Amino acid sequence: MGLSLVQSRALRGLEAARVTVEVHLANGLPSFTLVGLADVEVKEARERVRCAIQNAGLQFPHNQRITVNLAPADLPKDSGRLDLPIALGILAASGQIDGSLLTHYEFAGELSLTGALRPVRGALAMALALLGGHTAIRLVLPPGNAEEAALVPGSQVYRACHLLDVVRQFVPAGTAPEALGLDGALQASGDGWSRVESAVSAPRAPTLDMSDVKGQAGAKRAMEIAAAGGHSVLLTGPPGSGKSMLAQRFAGLLPPMSCDEALQSAAIGSLSGRFSMENWGQRPTCSPHHSASAVALVGGGSPPRPGEISLAHHGVLFLDELPEFPRAALEALREPLETGCITISRAAQRAEFPARFQLVGAMNPCPCGFAGDTERICACTPEQVARYRARVSGPLLDRFDMHVEVPRVRAKDLREAAVGEGSAAIRTRVIEARRHVLPRQVDLPTLHRVTDASSLQLLDRAVEKLGLSARGYVKALRVAHTIARLEGLDVVGTAHVAEAVQYRRLD
């Protein structure tokens, strides 16, 4: 009989909970039993592990009763991340590797039938879970995952390409490697097992620049204000006026990400299998199609997965053709816009994902798109226009800090307009303004103190005339404060309030 313990991790939202893989070999009718609330993908590991061990030239205990327990038993486990720890547990229980050497390691990886290791989701979440631990735990991960996990400062990560690469490190003392059937070419190369050091490079410069947008000086000004104050924006204008171009270049105006922000963003991308080392440190821009469901936007499923709003954490969520989105999907955005997080509750489990994003929406003024256009005649009836605009509810419209009109650009302006200001110059002003704007927008009394009396009176009259809600009042005041800080002023004046109020006129 033999017993072995191997440590790994299972994903529960962004949390990587510790899992102990317990393997017991006993005499009896040959069988391979896997228990511990394992999903279908985990149960299929029995066949992958058996073939991987055999094809690697190692001994699989066919004539014994194999019991694998994944503890804790009430924690759901999914995906093939437990293939490698299960295989190592069987090899340790059968005496082919030294189980005592596995104590300070955690393993994750899917096994192919040949024994090669394949990447899994959530490598960064595993490394972050170990951050700040009292014991120096080493992570062993497949290629691709190891480079992700090494981004976490202070992590000890080893890359293994094949099951034999791992086995070679835990051969019992006094046992010749040849006795385990290790391939000679694999031993000679020495490339299969290596320590991966953090190699964080500077983020790449955005490929899309605001200078590409011709004309639209007013819309560019609004986007700069939104970037400086972290405000959400709704762009309204006829087709082809440049709404999508402005939104796609908006992330290039935002300040560079801090290390913590980059790790959080990368961890969510890793959890969804959408992280790439090339995108490290870049603020994400998520642009879901207007047919996306509420679950696709906010997250869900079993086990819960992050949605587009979480994938846009510390970045931009761009919803083009806003009225075409399902009503339920748009209404699901209301709470995350205010709280900065989303909680997915299911009968079996509950997961919380961060969702602090900047929302940029774009829509046409009417179904045909030409209402108010000076060069095209709108063919829509007032009833059609009203129904179209009613697809976006009043409470959601009220949560947009700024409503910006993007008019048509004349052909002459497209041809003769000078190259506009680039994203880098705008970003410099945004960074300077953000040093003062965001911390001081936390509470309303602070905003009142930095606004002169005449400006507050102007805002009061605007609230009465436009019928702004309490939220609209606060948002207008915050936008005015952002405008003042962009000019390097500590006091909000009437010109700043007047400009801020015009961005609320569509409410």
N, C-alpha and C positions, 0 to 999 in steps of 0.2 A: 504494500500500500504506500501511497505518496500523497503529500499535501503541499501546495505552493500558493503564495499570494503575490499578485502583481497589481500595481497601482495604475489607474488611468483616470479619465475625466469624461463626464457626460454633460451635454449642453441642456440648460434649463433657462431659456431666454438668453440673456447675455452672461448669465452666471455659468461657470464651468464647475459643476459639483463633482466632488471626488468619488470615484468608484473603485472598489476593491474586487478584483477578479480572483475568486477562490476556485482552485482546481483540485479535485480529489480523484485519485485512481484507486480502484479496489477490485478484488477478485469477484467474479460473478459473470452473468451473461453479458457478452460484449454489447455496449451501448454508448451513446454520446448524448447526454441530457444537459440542456442549458436552461437555467431558471433565473428569475430576478427581474420580472416585468420587462422582458426584452421584446422589442418590436420585430416585425417580419424581417427587416434587413439584418438585425442582430442574430436571429435564429438561423438565417441562411449562412452565417459564419461557420457553422459546423462543416459544411461541404468545402468552403474555401480554405479553412484551416487544415483540414485533412489532406487535400490535394497539395497545398503549399508545402506542408511538412514532408510529404512523400517526394514531391518533385525537387525539393532542395537536398535530397539524399539523406534525410534524417529519419529516425524511427518513429512511426506513429503506433501507439499502443492499441492495436486492433483487438487483442485478446483480453482487454480489461474493461471494467465499467467506469466510464468517464463522466463525472458530474462537475459542471461549471456553474458557480453561483455568482451573480453580479450584485454585489451589495452596495448600498442599501436596497432592499427588495422593493420598496415603495417608490423608488425613483425611476421614471420611464427612461429607457435607453433606446436610441435609434441610430441609424446609419452604420457603416462598416468600421467605425473608428476603433472598435474593440477587437478586431481581428488579430492584430499583433499581440496585445496582452494575453489573449486567450491562447494563442500558439505558444508564447513563452511560458505561460503557466503549465501547459501540457508537457513541454520539454523539461521544465524544472521539476515537475512532479515525477517524471519518469527518469530523472537523474542525468539527463543529457547536458543540462547546464546547471550552474550553481545558483540556486534560488536565493541564497543569502546575499549575493552580490546585487540583487535587484532592488534592495531595500530603498535606496536613495534615488530611484529613477521612476519616472512616469512615462508611459508609452501610449501612443495612438497611431493608427494607420490601418488602411485597408489592404488586405493581401490579395494579390492575383493568384491564379492557379499555379503559376511558376514560382511563387514566393517573392516576387517583386512588390515593393511597397508603393501604394498609390495615395495621393493627398486626400485629406478629409476637410470638412468645414470646421471653423471655429478654433484654429490654431492660436490666434492671438488671444482669444478668450481664455484658453488654457494657460498661456504664459502670464496673462494679467492676474489670473487666480492665484498664481504662485508668488506674485509680487508682494513683498513685505512679510513673507513667511519666515519662521524662525529656523527652519531646516533648509539647507541648501539642496533642493531637489533639481535633478537634471531631467530635461525633457528630451525624449527620443522621438523624432518625427520624420515623415517621408520628405523627399525633395519638394520644394515649394512651400510646404508648411513650416519647415525649419527656418527658412529665411524670414517668413512672417513673424514667427515667435521671437526671433532674435532681435526684432525691433524694440522689444520691451527692455528698458535699461536694467542691467543687473541679472538678466536671465542667463541660464546655462543650457544651451540647446545643442543637441547632436543630430546630425543628419545621417540617416541610414537609407540605402537604396534597395536593400534586399534583406530578407529574413536572415540569411547567413551572415550578413554584416553585423547584425545584432548578436546572433548566437556566438560569433567569434569572440565578442567582448566578455562573455560570461561562461567561458569554458571552465569546468572544474579544474582545480589545481592538480597537475600531474597527468592530465589527459592530453594526448597528442591531437592536434586539430584534424589530422588525417582520419582519425577514428570517427569523427563526426561527419565525414563525407564532404568536407568543404572543397569547393572547386578550386583547382590550382590557379587558374587564370584570375579568379576573384581575389585569391590571397595575394597574388603578385601585384595586382593593380594598386591595392591599398586605397582606392578612392571611394569605396562604399561607405565608410564610417569616418566622419570628420566633425570637429567642433565648429559651429557656425558662430562667428562673431557679428555683432551688430554693425551694419554698414549703411547707416542712414545718410543718404545723399540729399543735397538741396533740391527742393521741389522744382519741377520744370515750370517755366514761364507759360502762362495761358496762351494757347494758339489763337484764340479769338480776341480781337482787340476792338475797343470802342471806337477807334478811329475809322473802322470800316463803315460805320453808320453815317450816311450823308444827311445833312440837315438835322431836324429833330432836336434843336438846341434845348427847347423846353423839356422834352422827355429825358434827354441826357442829364439835365440839371436835376430833375426829379429822381433819377436813378442814383445820382451821386448823394443826394440827401438820404435816400433809403439805405444806401450802403453805410453811410456814416452813422445813422441812428438805429440800424437794425429794423427798419420799418418794412411792412408788407405793402405790396404795390399791385394795383389793378390797372392794366393798360387797355384802353378802349380806342378803337379806330378802325377804319376801313381795311379790307384785305390788301396786303402788300405794302402797308405803310411803315413797316419796320418793327412791329411789336416783338416778333420772335427773335430778331437780331439783337434787340436791346436785352431781352431776357437771357439769351444764351451767353451774352458777354457780361452779365451782371456779376457773376462770381469772381471775375477778374478785377473787380473794384474793391473786393473785400480784403481786409488785412490778412497777412500770412497766418496760418494755423500755428498755435502753440504745440508743443510736444504732446501734452495731454489731449488736446483736441484732435490731433492727428491720430493718436492711438485709439481714441473712442470711435472716430469715424472708420478707421481701418478695421477695428474689431467687429463693427456691425457689418461691414462689407465682407469680412472673412466668414461671419456667421451665415451669410447668404451665398457664399461662394463667388462673390463679385469683386473681391479685392485683388488688385494687381500692384506689384511693386512699383510699376511706372507711375501709378497715381498717388504714391505716398506724399502726404503733405499738401495735396491739392484739395481745395474745397469742392465737394461734389455738387453737381447739378443734375437733379433727377427730373425727367420729362415723361411721365407716364402718358400713354395714349388716352383719349377721352372715353374709351370704352372700358377703362379700368374699373373694377368693382371696389366696394368699400373695403373688403378684406385686402385687396392688392394695395390700397393706399395706406391703411392704418396697421395692417398686419393681422395675422390670425393663423388658422389651421391647427392641426394636431400632429406633433407638438407646435406651439406658437412660433411663428417666424416673423421677423420684422417686415414692415411694409415700406412703401416708398417714402413716407414721411420720416421714418427712422434712418433709412439709407441716405436721406438728405440732411442728417444731423450735422450741425455746424456748416451747412451749405445752403443750397437753393433748391426749392421745389417749384418747378415751373409747370403750371397747368394751362396749356394752350386750349383754345376753344372752350372756355370755362363753362358756358351754359350747356354744352353737349355732354358733360359728365353726368352720370346718374345722380339723382337728387340725394339718395342715401349716402353716396360716396362723399359728396360735398359737405353734407351736414356732419359727417363723422370728423371733419377737420376742425370743427369749432372748438372743442375742448383742448386738443393738442396745441392749437395756436395760442391759447391762453396759458396753459400749464407747462408746455415744453416737454411733455412725456406722454406716453400712451400705455395704458394697462390693459392687457388681453386676459380676460377671465374666462376660464372653461371649467366644466364640472370636475375634471381630474387635476388641473393645474392652473397656475396663474403666473403670468410673465409680464415684466415691465420693461419697456424700451424707451430710450431717450428720443426726443423728437423736437429739438430746438433748431428750427429751420426758418429761413426767410421765404415767405410765400410770394411768388410773382404769378399773377393771373393775366390772361389776355382774352379778350372777347371782341366781337364785332358789335356795333351799336344796334343792329337789327338782323333779321334772318338773311336778307340779301347783302348786308354789310355796308350799305351806302347812305344810311340815314345821316343827314347833316353834311354830306359831302358836297363840296362846291362844284364838282365837275361831273358827277354822276347823279342821276335821279333815282331816288329810292322808290321801289315798286311795292313796298310793304304797306299794309293798312295799319292804322293805329292799334287795332286789336292784335294784329300779328306781332307788332313791336312790343306791346305790353306783355303778351304771353311769352315772347322770347326772353325779355329781361326778367320776367318773374321766375324763370328757371333757376336763377340764383337768388336765394332767400335773402330777406332783409337782414337777419342776424349775421349771416356770413358776410354780406357786403359791409356791415358795420365794423367787422373785424379787420378790414383792409385799412391800413393807416393812411394810404394815399391813393387817390383816384386820378389817373393821368390820361389826358386825351393825346392820342398820337395821330395827327392829321396826315393826309396824303402829302407826299413829297413830289413836287413837279419835276418833270423830265429835265428841265433846264438846270434845276438844282442838283440833280443826280449827276449831270454831265460836267457842270462848271464849279460846283462847290469845292472849296479848298478842303484838304485833309483835316479832319477835326482832331481834337485833343485825344491823346492815347490813354489807355487804361492805366499805365504806370503813373502818369502825372496826376490823374484823378485819385488813384489809390494812395498817393502820398498825402493828399489833403484829407482823405477819409481816415487814414491811420492817425493823423494828428487830432482830428475832431473826436475820434472814438476814445482817446485818452481821457476826455472830459465828459462825453455825452452819456455813455451807457451807465457808469456808476451813479450819476446824478439823476437818472430817470427812475430810480427805484420807487420813490414816494412822491406823492402829489405836493405836500407842503414845501419840499425843496424846490420844485418847479415854480411854485407860487412866489417863493422868496427871490428867485432870479428873474422874475418878470415884472416890469414896471407897471404902475397903476393904469396908465392910459392903454397899455396893451391888453390888460385884463378886461378893461371896459369894452374894448373893441371885440374881444373874444366873447364877452357876455352878449353883446348885440348880435353877433354872428350865430350864437347858439339859439337865440330866440327866433331869428329870422329863418334860419335853415332847419330848425327843429332837430338839432343834434342831440343824441343821447348822451348820458354821462360818459360812456366809453368814448364817444366821438369828441367830447370836450377834452378829455385827457389826451387822446391821441393827437388832436390838433395842437395842444400845448406842447407835447413832446416833439412833434415835428418842428414847431417854431424854435424850440430850444436847440435842436440839431442844426437848423439853419443858422442860428446865431453862433454856434460853436464853429461851423465851417468858415465863418468870417472872423473867427478869433475873438469873439466878444463874450463876456461873461453875463451880460444882461440882455434879456429878450426884449426887443423893441416892437413898435407897431408894424414896421415893415415885415418883420419876421412872422408876426401873427397873421398879417394879411396874406402872405404867401402860403402859410400853412392852411389857412381856412379855404383857399381856393382848391386845395387838394381834397377837401371834404364836400365839395359842392354837389357831387353826384349821389350823396346818401339820401 
